[in-house]
Protein backbone atom coordinates (compact mmCIF):
# COMPACT_ATOMS: atom_id res chain seq x y z
CA UNK A 1 0.00 0.00 0.00
CA UNK A 2 2.65 2.43 -1.11
CA UNK A 3 0.24 5.32 -1.73
CA UNK A 4 -1.62 5.26 1.59
CA UNK A 5 0.59 7.91 3.20
CA UNK A 6 0.36 10.18 0.14
CA UNK A 7 -3.42 9.74 -0.10
CA UNK A 8 -3.78 10.36 3.64
CA UNK A 9 -1.92 13.65 3.32
CA UNK A 10 -4.04 14.71 0.34
CA UNK A 11 -7.31 13.85 2.11
CA UNK A 12 -6.26 15.53 5.36
CA UNK A 13 -5.45 18.73 3.48
CA UNK A 14 -8.62 18.51 1.40
CA UNK A 15 -11.00 18.18 4.37
CA UNK A 16 -9.32 21.15 6.08
CA UNK A 17 -9.61 23.24 2.91
CA UNK A 18 -13.22 22.24 2.33
CA UNK A 19 -14.17 22.95 5.95
CA UNK A 20 -12.70 26.45 5.70
CA UNK A 21 -14.38 27.05 2.34
CA UNK A 22 -17.82 26.01 3.56
CA UNK A 23 -17.43 27.76 6.90
CA UNK A 24 -17.69 31.08 5.05
CA UNK A 25 -20.91 29.97 3.33
CA UNK A 26 -22.54 28.03 6.17
CA UNK A 27 -24.72 30.81 7.68
CA UNK A 28 -23.20 30.53 11.13
CA UNK A 29 -23.04 26.76 11.27
CA UNK A 30 -19.91 25.08 12.58
CA UNK A 31 -17.93 23.33 9.87
CA UNK A 32 -15.52 20.75 11.25
CA UNK A 33 -12.80 18.76 9.45
CA UNK A 34 -12.28 15.33 11.01
CA UNK A 35 -9.14 13.38 10.20
CA UNK A 36 -8.39 9.92 11.63
CA UNK A 37 -5.17 8.76 9.99
CA UNK A 38 -5.01 5.59 12.08
CA UNK A 39 -8.32 4.28 10.70
CA UNK A 40 -8.11 6.24 7.41
CA UNK A 41 -11.33 8.21 7.88
CA UNK A 42 -11.66 11.81 6.63
CA UNK A 43 -14.86 13.83 7.03
CA UNK A 44 -16.30 17.32 6.87
CA UNK A 45 -19.20 17.78 9.30
CA UNK A 46 -21.54 20.78 9.39
CA UNK A 47 -23.79 21.39 12.38
CA UNK A 48 -25.74 24.10 14.15
CA UNK A 49 -29.20 25.59 14.46
CA UNK A 50 -31.36 27.49 12.00
CA UNK A 51 -34.27 29.14 13.76
CA UNK A 52 -35.36 26.34 16.10
CA UNK A 53 -34.24 23.40 13.98
CA UNK A 54 -31.04 21.44 14.48
CA UNK A 55 -28.94 20.86 11.39
CA UNK A 56 -26.30 18.13 11.21
CA UNK A 57 -24.75 16.75 8.05
CA UNK A 58 -21.70 14.88 6.93
CA UNK A 59 -20.76 16.80 3.83
CA UNK A 60 -17.86 14.59 2.80
CA UNK A 61 -16.70 11.21 3.99
CA UNK A 62 -13.59 9.61 2.52
CA UNK A 63 -11.91 6.34 3.49
CA UNK A 64 -8.75 4.65 2.36
CA UNK A 65 -9.52 0.96 1.85
CA UNK A 66 -6.98 -1.45 0.38
CA UNK A 67 -4.93 1.43 -1.01
CA UNK A 68 -7.85 3.14 -2.75
CA UNK A 69 -9.69 6.32 -1.80
CA UNK A 70 -13.38 5.62 -1.30
CA UNK A 71 -15.78 8.54 -1.46
CA UNK A 72 -18.55 7.36 0.86
CA UNK A 73 -20.50 10.62 0.97
CA UNK A 74 -20.59 13.81 -1.05
CA UNK A 75 -23.65 16.04 -0.67
CA UNK A 76 -22.29 18.91 -2.72
CA UNK A 77 -22.81 19.89 -6.30
CA UNK A 78 -19.08 20.02 -7.04
CA UNK A 79 -17.26 17.02 -8.44
CA UNK A 80 -14.98 16.21 -5.50
CA UNK A 81 -13.61 13.15 -7.36
CA UNK A 82 -12.24 15.51 -10.01
CA UNK A 83 -10.55 17.57 -7.27
CA UNK A 84 -8.88 14.39 -6.01
CA UNK A 85 -7.51 13.70 -9.48
CA UNK A 86 -6.17 17.26 -9.70
CA UNK A 87 -4.43 16.72 -6.36
CA UNK A 88 -2.62 13.64 -7.66
CA UNK A 89 -4.82 10.60 -7.00
CA UNK A 90 -5.29 8.52 -10.16
CA UNK A 91 -8.87 7.82 -11.27
CA UNK A 92 -8.35 4.08 -10.88
CA UNK A 93 -7.58 4.61 -7.17
CA UNK A 94 -10.80 6.54 -6.50
CA UNK A 95 -13.93 4.51 -5.79
CA UNK A 96 -17.31 6.24 -5.82
CA UNK A 97 -18.63 4.33 -2.83
CA UNK A 98 -21.91 6.26 -2.77
CA UNK A 99 -22.85 4.78 -6.15
CA UNK A 100 -24.19 1.30 -6.83
CA UNK A 101 -21.57 -1.22 -7.98
CA UNK A 102 -22.70 -1.22 -11.64
CA UNK A 103 -22.54 2.59 -11.73
CA UNK A 104 -19.02 2.53 -10.27
CA UNK A 105 -17.92 0.28 -13.10
CA UNK A 106 -19.44 2.64 -15.67
CA UNK A 107 -18.04 5.80 -14.04
CA UNK A 108 -14.48 5.54 -15.35
CA UNK A 109 -13.21 5.60 -11.78
CA UNK A 110 -11.88 2.75 -9.66
CA UNK A 111 -13.89 -0.24 -8.59
CA UNK A 112 -13.67 -2.65 -5.69
CA UNK A 113 -11.94 -5.54 -7.44
CA UNK A 114 -13.42 -8.13 -5.11
CA UNK A 115 -17.01 -7.00 -5.67
CA UNK A 116 -16.95 -5.53 -9.14
CA UNK A 117 -19.15 -7.04 -11.82
CA UNK A 118 -16.26 -6.34 -14.20
CA UNK A 119 -13.77 -8.46 -12.25
OpenMM code with the backbone's topology and positions (N, CA, C; nanometers):
from openmm import Vec3, app, unit

residues = "UNK UNK UNK UNK UNK UNK UNK UNK UNK UNK UNK UNK UNK UNK UNK UNK UNK UNK UNK UNK UNK UNK UNK UNK UNK UNK UNK UNK UNK UNK UNK UNK UNK UNK UNK UNK UNK UNK UNK UNK UNK UNK UNK UNK UNK UNK UNK UNK UNK UNK UNK UNK UNK UNK UNK UNK UNK UNK UNK UNK UNK UNK UNK UNK UNK UNK UNK UNK UNK UNK UNK UNK UNK UNK UNK UNK UNK UNK UNK UNK UNK UNK UNK UNK UNK UNK UNK UNK UNK UNK UNK UNK UNK UNK UNK UNK UNK UNK UNK UNK UNK UNK UNK UNK UNK UNK UNK UNK UNK UNK UNK UNK UNK UNK UNK UNK UNK UNK UNK".split()
positions = [
    Vec3(0.0836, -0.1181, 0.0000),
    Vec3(0.0000, 0.0000, 0.0000),
    Vec3(0.0879, 0.1242, 0.0000),
    Vec3(0.1649, 0.1368, -0.1031),
    Vec3(0.2646, 0.2429, -0.1114),
    Vec3(0.2052, 0.3833, -0.1129),
    Vec3(0.0824, 0.3987, -0.1601),
    Vec3(0.0243, 0.5317, -0.1734),
    Vec3(-0.0588, 0.5759, -0.0544),
    Vec3(-0.0746, 0.4934, 0.0470),
    Vec3(-0.1619, 0.5263, 0.1589),
    Vec3(-0.1174, 0.6551, 0.2280),
    Vec3(0.0108, 0.6699, 0.2523),
    Vec3(0.0593, 0.7913, 0.3195),
    Vec3(0.0317, 0.9149, 0.2340),
    Vec3(0.0612, 0.9058, 0.1052),
    Vec3(0.0358, 1.0181, 0.0137),
    Vec3(-0.1135, 1.0516, 0.0100),
    Vec3(-0.1982, 0.9515, -0.0036),
    Vec3(-0.3419, 0.9740, -0.0096),
    Vec3(-0.3938, 1.0315, 0.1219),
    Vec3(-0.3393, 0.9835, 0.2328),
    Vec3(-0.3783, 1.0360, 0.3641),
    Vec3(-0.3469, 1.1852, 0.3747),
    Vec3(-0.2302, 1.2239, 0.3289),
    Vec3(-0.1922, 1.3654, 0.3321),
    Vec3(-0.2833, 1.4489, 0.2429),
    Vec3(-0.3146, 1.3988, 0.1252),
    Vec3(-0.4039, 1.4705, 0.0335),
    Vec3(-0.5424, 1.4869, 0.0959),
    Vec3(-0.5969, 1.3793, 0.1520),
    Vec3(-0.7307, 1.3854, 0.2107),
    Vec3(-0.7346, 1.4743, 0.3338),
    Vec3(-0.6313, 1.4677, 0.4168),
    Vec3(-0.6259, 1.5533, 0.5360),
    Vec3(-0.6278, 1.7004, 0.4963),
    Vec3(-0.5488, 1.7351, 0.3968),
    Vec3(-0.5453, 1.8728, 0.3479),
    Vec3(-0.6790, 1.9120, 0.2867),
    Vec3(-0.7359, 1.8223, 0.2074),
    Vec3(-0.8621, 1.8512, 0.1403),
    Vec3(-0.9746, 1.8786, 0.2400),
    Vec3(-0.9899, 1.7948, 0.3432),
    Vec3(-1.1000, 1.8181, 0.4374),
    Vec3(-1.0798, 1.9488, 0.5138),
    Vec3(-0.9565, 1.9845, 0.5434),
    Vec3(-0.9318, 2.1148, 0.6084),
    Vec3(-0.9703, 2.2287, 0.5151),
    Vec3(-0.9290, 2.2194, 0.3886),
    Vec3(-0.9615, 2.3240, 0.2911),
    Vec3(-1.1121, 2.3353, 0.2690),
    Vec3(-1.1781, 2.2231, 0.2568),
    Vec3(-1.3225, 2.2243, 0.2334),
    Vec3(-1.3976, 2.2786, 0.3546),
    Vec3(-1.3522, 2.2443, 0.4746),
    Vec3(-1.4173, 2.2952, 0.5952),
    Vec3(-1.4058, 2.4467, 0.6028),
    Vec3(-1.2893, 2.4996, 0.5700),
    Vec3(-1.2701, 2.6452, 0.5704),
    Vec3(-1.3569, 2.7094, 0.4629),
    Vec3(-1.3592, 2.6506, 0.3452),
    Vec3(-1.4377, 2.7054, 0.2344),
    Vec3(-1.5856, 2.7124, 0.2702),
    Vec3(-1.6395, 2.6050, 0.3261),
    Vec3(-1.7819, 2.6012, 0.3564),
    Vec3(-1.8157, 2.6765, 0.4843),
    Vec3(-1.7184, 2.6985, 0.5690),
    Vec3(-1.7434, 2.7763, 0.6904),
    Vec3(-1.7894, 2.9164, 0.6535),
    Vec3(-1.7320, 2.9739, 0.5492),
    Vec3(-1.7689, 3.1077, 0.5050),
    Vec3(-1.9101, 3.1126, 0.4474),
    Vec3(-1.9599, 3.0006, 0.3968),
    Vec3(-2.0915, 2.9968, 0.3335),
    Vec3(-2.1973, 2.9268, 0.4193),
    Vec3(-2.1663, 2.8920, 0.5418),
    Vec3(-2.2543, 2.8029, 0.6172),
    Vec3(-2.3531, 2.8744, 0.7088),
    Vec3(-2.3707, 3.0056, 0.6925),
    Vec3(-2.4718, 3.0807, 0.7678),
    Vec3(-2.4605, 3.0584, 0.9180),
    Vec3(-2.3394, 3.0641, 0.9698),
    Vec3(-2.3202, 3.0529, 1.1133),
    Vec3(-2.3086, 2.9120, 1.1667),
    Vec3(-2.3212, 2.8130, 1.0814),
    Vec3(-2.3038, 2.6755, 1.1270),
    Vec3(-2.1565, 2.6489, 1.1527),
    Vec3(-2.1286, 2.5531, 1.2383),
    Vec3(-1.9908, 2.5077, 1.2580),
    Vec3(-1.9566, 2.4070, 1.1492),
    Vec3(-1.8410, 2.4251, 1.0903),
    Vec3(-1.7925, 2.3329, 0.9870),
    Vec3(-1.6628, 2.2732, 1.0391),
    Vec3(-1.6604, 2.1417, 1.0555),
    Vec3(-1.5520, 2.0746, 1.1251),
    Vec3(-1.4848, 1.9706, 1.0366),
    Vec3(-1.3523, 1.9831, 1.0145),
    Vec3(-1.2802, 1.8760, 0.9453),
    Vec3(-1.2424, 1.7679, 1.0471),
    Vec3(-1.2632, 1.6441, 1.0120),
    Vec3(-1.2279, 1.5329, 1.1007),
    Vec3(-1.1326, 1.4415, 1.0244),
    Vec3(-1.0158, 1.4198, 1.0835),
    Vec3(-0.9135, 1.3376, 1.0204),
    Vec3(-0.8683, 1.2309, 1.1191),
    Vec3(-0.8851, 1.1055, 1.0821),
    Vec3(-0.8393, 0.9924, 1.1627),
    Vec3(-0.7442, 0.9111, 1.0748),
    Vec3(-0.6150, 0.9422, 1.0855),
    Vec3(-0.5173, 0.8763, 0.9988),
    Vec3(-0.4910, 0.7316, 1.0395),
    Vec3(-0.5204, 0.6976, 1.1636),
    Vec3(-0.5013, 0.5590, 1.2076),
    Vec3(-0.6015, 0.4650, 1.1395),
    Vec3(-0.7266, 0.5099, 1.1300),
    Vec3(-0.8322, 0.4278, 1.0703),
    Vec3(-0.8676, 0.4736, 0.9285),
    Vec3(-0.7957, 0.5732, 0.8781),
    Vec3(-0.8113, 0.6238, 0.7411),
    Vec3(-0.9526, 0.6737, 0.7123),
    Vec3(-1.0018, 0.7595, 0.8029),
    Vec3(-1.1334, 0.8208, 0.7884),
    Vec3(-1.1148, 0.9726, 0.7810),
    Vec3(-1.1817, 1.0371, 0.6851),
    Vec3(-1.1664, 1.1808, 0.6629),
    Vec3(-1.3043, 1.2374, 0.6329),
    Vec3(-1.3504, 1.3321, 0.7165),
    Vec3(-1.4862, 1.3832, 0.7033),
    Vec3(-1.4897, 1.5351, 0.7165),
    Vec3(-1.5942, 1.5934, 0.6593),
    Vec3(-1.6296, 1.7323, 0.6867),
    Vec3(-1.7727, 1.7280, 0.7407),
    Vec3(-1.7900, 1.7785, 0.8631),
    Vec3(-1.9196, 1.7779, 0.9296),
    Vec3(-1.9663, 1.9222, 0.9461),
    Vec3(-2.0935, 1.9460, 0.9193),
    Vec3(-2.1544, 2.0776, 0.9388),
    Vec3(-2.2672, 2.0599, 1.0405),
    Vec3(-2.2710, 2.1482, 1.1407),
    Vec3(-2.3790, 2.1387, 1.2384),
    Vec3(-2.4102, 2.2755, 1.2969),
    Vec3(-2.5296, 2.2857, 1.3523),
    Vec3(-2.5738, 2.4099, 1.4151),
    Vec3(-2.7247, 2.4170, 1.4159),
    Vec3(-2.7762, 2.5370, 1.4405),
    Vec3(-2.9199, 2.5590, 1.4455),
    Vec3(-2.9593, 2.6659, 1.3455),
    Vec3(-3.0720, 2.6461, 1.2819),
    Vec3(-3.1364, 2.7491, 1.1998),
    Vec3(-3.2753, 2.7655, 1.2576),
    Vec3(-3.3034, 2.8862, 1.3029),
    Vec3(-3.4265, 2.9137, 1.3763),
    Vec3(-3.4312, 2.8187, 1.4954),
    Vec3(-3.5270, 2.7276, 1.4980),
    Vec3(-3.5364, 2.6341, 1.6098),
    Vec3(-3.5052, 2.4908, 1.5690),
    Vec3(-3.4510, 2.4749, 1.4500),
    Vec3(-3.4238, 2.3404, 1.3984),
    Vec3(-3.2746, 2.3102, 1.4021),
    Vec3(-3.2420, 2.1913, 1.4445),
    Vec3(-3.1044, 2.1436, 1.4476),
    Vec3(-3.0660, 2.0953, 1.3090),
    Vec3(-2.9471, 2.1314, 1.2669),
    Vec3(-2.8941, 2.0862, 1.1394),
    Vec3(-2.7645, 2.0109, 1.1670),
    Vec3(-2.7510, 1.8939, 1.1081),
    Vec3(-2.6295, 1.8134, 1.1210),
    Vec3(-2.6135, 1.7338, 0.9933),
    Vec3(-2.4977, 1.7483, 0.9295),
    Vec3(-2.4754, 1.6745, 0.8050),
    Vec3(-2.3288, 1.6402, 0.7907),
    Vec3(-2.3045, 1.5240, 0.7359),
    Vec3(-2.1698, 1.4878, 0.6929),
    Vec3(-2.1635, 1.5264, 0.5461),
    Vec3(-2.0845, 1.6288, 0.5184),
    Vec3(-2.0762, 1.6798, 0.3830),
    Vec3(-1.9899, 1.5896, 0.2954),
    Vec3(-1.8751, 1.5518, 0.3486),
    Vec3(-1.7858, 1.4595, 0.2798),
    Vec3(-1.7435, 1.3507, 0.3759),
    Vec3(-1.7279, 1.2308, 0.3231),
    Vec3(-1.6695, 1.1207, 0.3991),
    Vec3(-1.5842, 1.0403, 0.3023),
    Vec3(-1.4552, 1.0377, 0.3316),
    Vec3(-1.3592, 0.9612, 0.2523),
    Vec3(-1.2994, 0.8530, 0.3412),
    Vec3(-1.2642, 0.7406, 0.2809),
    Vec3(-1.1908, 0.6339, 0.3489),
    Vec3(-1.0808, 0.5856, 0.2556),
    Vec3(-0.9745, 0.5363, 0.3147),
    Vec3(-0.8745, 0.4647, 0.2359),
    Vec3(-0.8923, 0.3170, 0.2696),
    Vec3(-0.9281, 0.2396, 0.1686),
    Vec3(-0.9520, 0.0963, 0.1852),
    Vec3(-0.8683, 0.0229, 0.0815),
    Vec3(-0.7824, -0.0657, 0.1275),
    Vec3(-0.6978, -0.1454, 0.0377),
    Vec3(-0.6238, -0.0578, -0.0637),
    Vec3(-0.5741, 0.0563, -0.0169),
    Vec3(-0.4929, 0.1431, -0.1009),
    Vec3(-0.5699, 0.2315, -0.1971),
    Vec3(-0.7026, 0.2296, -0.1883),
    Vec3(-0.7853, 0.3141, -0.2747),
    Vec3(-0.8632, 0.4141, -0.1893),
    Vec3(-0.8896, 0.5302, -0.2479),
    Vec3(-0.9693, 0.6324, -0.1805),
    Vec3(-1.1155, 0.6082, -0.2154),
    Vec3(-1.1944, 0.5819, -0.1132),
    Vec3(-1.3381, 0.5619, -0.1297),
    Vec3(-1.4091, 0.6902, -0.0909),
    Vec3(-1.4917, 0.7411, -0.1799),
    Vec3(-1.5779, 0.8541, -0.1463),
    Vec3(-1.7103, 0.7939, -0.1008),
    Vec3(-1.7345, 0.7984, 0.0299),
    Vec3(-1.8546, 0.7364, 0.0865),
    Vec3(-1.9732, 0.8323, 0.0882),
    Vec3(-1.9414, 0.9629, 0.0914),
    Vec3(-2.0497, 1.0623, 0.0974),
    Vec3(-1.9998, 1.1914, 0.0349),
    Vec3(-2.0850, 1.2499, -0.0465),
    Vec3(-2.0593, 1.3813, -0.1054),
    Vec3(-2.1951, 1.4431, -0.1324),
    Vec3(-2.2334, 1.5426, -0.0500),
    Vec3(-2.3649, 1.6039, -0.0675),
    Vec3(-2.3531, 1.7427, -0.1309),
    Vec3(-2.2482, 1.7623, -0.2070),
    Vec3(-2.2286, 1.8913, -0.2722),
    Vec3(-2.2600, 1.8789, -0.4208),
    Vec3(-2.2601, 1.9919, -0.4863),
    Vec3(-2.2811, 1.9886, -0.6302),
    Vec3(-2.1509, 2.0076, -0.7075),
    Vec3(-2.0372, 1.9995, -0.6352),
    Vec3(-1.9084, 2.0020, -0.7043),
    Vec3(-1.8614, 1.8583, -0.7224),
    Vec3(-1.7760, 1.8371, -0.8163),
    Vec3(-1.7255, 1.7021, -0.8439),
    Vec3(-1.5978, 1.6803, -0.7634),
    Vec3(-1.6135, 1.6359, -0.6391),
    Vec3(-1.4978, 1.6206, -0.5503),
    Vec3(-1.4012, 1.5159, -0.6047),
    Vec3(-1.4504, 1.4160, -0.6777),
    Vec3(-1.3610, 1.3153, -0.7362),
    Vec3(-1.2657, 1.3792, -0.8371),
    Vec3(-1.3122, 1.4812, -0.9078),
    Vec3(-1.2236, 1.5515, -1.0008),
    Vec3(-1.1173, 1.6314, -0.9255),
    Vec3(-1.1528, 1.6852, -0.8098),
    Vec3(-1.0552, 1.7566, -0.7266),
    Vec3(-0.9465, 1.6607, -0.6786),
    Vec3(-0.9860, 1.5384, -0.6448),
    Vec3(-0.8883, 1.4395, -0.6005),
    Vec3(-0.7893, 1.4058, -0.7119),
    Vec3(-0.8385, 1.3964, -0.8333),
    Vec3(-0.7505, 1.3701, -0.9482),
    Vec3(-0.6537, 1.4862, -0.9659),
    Vec3(-0.7038, 1.6088, -0.9570),
    Vec3(-0.6172, 1.7265, -0.9698),
    Vec3(-0.5092, 1.7292, -0.8625),
    Vec3(-0.5390, 1.6730, -0.7464),
    Vec3(-0.4432, 1.6721, -0.6362),
    Vec3(-0.3465, 1.5542, -0.6432),
    Vec3(-0.3614, 1.4685, -0.7452),
    Vec3(-0.2619, 1.3636, -0.7661),
    Vec3(-0.3057, 1.2209, -0.7411),
    Vec3(-0.4344, 1.1972, -0.7188),
    Vec3(-0.4825, 1.0601, -0.6996),
    Vec3(-0.5374, 1.0110, -0.8339),
    Vec3(-0.4819, 0.9018, -0.8867),
    Vec3(-0.5289, 0.8515, -1.0164),
    Vec3(-0.6748, 0.8048, -1.0098),
    Vec3(-0.7457, 0.8210, -1.1209),
    Vec3(-0.8872, 0.7820, -1.1271),
    Vec3(-0.9080, 0.6373, -1.0836),
    Vec3(-0.8156, 0.5499, -1.1214),
    Vec3(-0.8347, 0.4082, -1.0876),
    Vec3(-0.8212, 0.3805, -0.9377),
    Vec3(-0.7695, 0.4768, -0.8621),
    Vec3(-0.7579, 0.4612, -0.7167),
    Vec3(-0.8661, 0.5371, -0.6412),
    Vec3(-0.9666, 0.5854, -0.7126),
    Vec3(-1.0798, 0.6541, -0.6504),
    Vec3(-1.2042, 0.5708, -0.6760),
    Vec3(-1.2711, 0.5308, -0.5683),
    Vec3(-1.3929, 0.4511, -0.5792),
    Vec3(-1.5095, 0.5372, -0.5329),
    Vec3(-1.6111, 0.5470, -0.6164),
    Vec3(-1.7309, 0.6237, -0.5823),
    Vec3(-1.8231, 0.5339, -0.5002),
    Vec3(-1.7926, 0.5249, -0.3714),
    Vec3(-1.8633, 0.4327, -0.2826),
    Vec3(-2.0100, 0.4647, -0.2635),
    Vec3(-2.0503, 0.5866, -0.2922),
    Vec3(-2.1905, 0.6258, -0.2770),
    Vec3(-2.2749, 0.5836, -0.3967),
    Vec3(-2.2114, 0.5265, -0.4975),
    Vec3(-2.2846, 0.4779, -0.6150),
    Vec3(-2.2978, 0.3258, -0.6088),
    Vec3(-2.4005, 0.2744, -0.6733),
    Vec3(-2.4191, 0.1297, -0.6834),
    Vec3(-2.3015, 0.0690, -0.7602),
    Vec3(-2.2741, -0.0570, -0.7372),
    Vec3(-2.1569, -0.1219, -0.7983),
    Vec3(-2.1559, -0.1111, -0.9509),
    Vec3(-2.2696, -0.1304, -1.0169),
    Vec3(-2.2704, -0.1219, -1.1637),
    Vec3(-2.2389, 0.0197, -1.2103),
    Vec3(-2.2815, 0.1203, -1.1355),
    Vec3(-2.2537, 0.2589, -1.1730),
    Vec3(-2.1066, 0.2926, -1.1501),
    Vec3(-2.0453, 0.2323, -1.0490),
    Vec3(-1.9021, 0.2526, -1.0271),
    Vec3(-1.8244, 0.2031, -1.1473),
    Vec3(-1.8608, 0.0876, -1.1954),
    Vec3(-1.7918, 0.0282, -1.3099),
    Vec3(-1.8038, 0.1180, -1.4331),
    Vec3(-1.9190, 0.1793, -1.4510),
    Vec3(-1.9442, 0.2638, -1.5672),
    Vec3(-1.8873, 0.4048, -1.5526),
    Vec3(-1.8444, 0.4424, -1.4329),
    Vec3(-1.8037, 0.5803, -1.4044),
    Vec3(-1.6683, 0.6195, -1.4624),
    Vec3(-1.5839, 0.5220, -1.4906),
    Vec3(-1.4483, 0.5538, -1.5348),
    Vec3(-1.3523, 0.5692, -1.4185),
    Vec3(-1.4046, 0.5547, -1.2972),
    Vec3(-1.3211, 0.5599, -1.1779),
    Vec3(-1.2994, 0.4184, -1.1275),
    Vec3(-1.2243, 0.4059, -1.0193),
    Vec3(-1.1880, 0.2752, -0.9665),
    Vec3(-1.3075, 0.1957, -0.9195),
    Vec3(-1.2865, 0.0666, -0.9094),
    Vec3(-1.3886, -0.0242, -0.8593),
    Vec3(-1.3264, -0.1103, -0.7508),
    Vec3(-1.4123, -0.1689, -0.6693),
    Vec3(-1.3673, -0.2647, -0.5694),
    Vec3(-1.3482, -0.3963, -0.6425),
    Vec3(-1.2240, -0.4355, -0.6622),
    Vec3(-1.1941, -0.5542, -0.7440),
    Vec3(-1.2599, -0.6810, -0.6944),
    Vec3(-1.2814, -0.6914, -0.5640),
    Vec3(-1.3416, -0.8134, -0.5112),
    Vec3(-1.4921, -0.8179, -0.5359),
    Vec3(-1.5565, -0.7024, -0.5528),
    Vec3(-1.7014, -0.6996, -0.5665),
    Vec3(-1.7478, -0.6551, -0.7040),
    Vec3(-1.6574, -0.6110, -0.7857),
    Vec3(-1.6952, -0.5529, -0.9138),
    Vec3(-1.7568, -0.6562, -1.0079),
    Vec3(-1.8573, -0.6149, -1.0807),
    Vec3(-1.9150, -0.7041, -1.1816),
    Vec3(-1.8200, -0.7193, -1.3002),
    Vec3(-1.7224, -0.6282, -1.3090),
    Vec3(-1.6258, -0.6341, -1.4201),
    Vec3(-1.5106, -0.7286, -1.3896),
    Vec3(-1.4926, -0.7641, -1.2649),
    Vec3(-1.3771, -0.8463, -1.2252),
    Vec3(-1.3932, -0.9897, -1.2720),
] * unit.nanometer
topology = app.Topology()
chain = topology.addChain("A")
for resn in residues:
    res = topology.addResidue(resn, chain)
    for name in ("N", "CA", "C"):
        topology.addAtom(name, app.Element.getBySymbol(name[0]), res)
